[in-house]
Amino acid sequence: MGQLDRRVAIVTGGGHGIGKAYCEGLAAEGAGVVVADVDGAAARTVADAIVKTGAAALALATDVADEKSTLAMARSALERFGRIDVLVNNAAVFATIPISRVPMEEIPVDEWDRVMAVNLRGLFLASRAVLPAMKGQRSGKIINISSGTALSGSPMRIHYVTSKGGVISFTRTLAREVGAFGINVNAIAPGSTLSEENVTPEILAQRQRRVEDRAIPRVQLPSDLVGTVIFLASPASDFITGQTLIVDGGAVMH
């Protein structure tokens, strides 16, 4: 028996990197997993691998910045599984869709808009798409992925950091709105994490340098985040809402 048996989880941005790790971890705990990613082929690869383990999975090509796409995501999940218990809002412009690392005045306006469209509009649209099902069930878990940079500040990517700060405010506000329906809304703020999209010698050296800021002195991996997602998706967190859990090895403490 897994902690999430008979539950259904949607993971946006589930086809790559950390999102893939979330999908695999949720499936290992018994959840039926909807792998939603703008890269439909990657979503299918992850879903097929999960099915081979004996778990249930559905791959969906999903653009979270598009309302019709998020509504289709929720509808397909309900058609396949009959319910939606967990939404992990993981899709973001950062790793799989590179953005500029430059001073604010050099960031193109269209790049700012693209980051906000995915990282904040996408969060809004995906959450709104699943809320009718969760309200009807009188239960649900929405888990939003923020970033430790939203708490500490980080130069040269002000659009990304600003969007991740918005994730925290969104989480607190939505938690207030839907708590009476038995829906929990929480956020995770990961530290700098080494994933399959950013393993270059330069990035690896950068991650190694950041180890010095951590109480636990090692590079953070996607697997370090999976347990927190499972906890927030499970009944063990039923009386926790509106919170941001920092998972970064002790770099940021508050």
Secondary structure by P-SEA (a helix, b strand, c coil): ccccccbbbbbcccccaaaaaaaaaaaaacccccccccaaaaaaaaaaaaaaacccbbbbbcccccaaaaaaaaaaaaaaccccccccccccccccccccccccccccaaaaaaaaacaaaaaaaaaaaaaaaaaaacbbbbbbbbcccccccccccaaaaaaaaaaaaaaaaaaaacccccbbbbbbbbccccccccccaaaaaaaaaaccccccccccccccaaaaaaaaacccccccccbbbbcccccccc
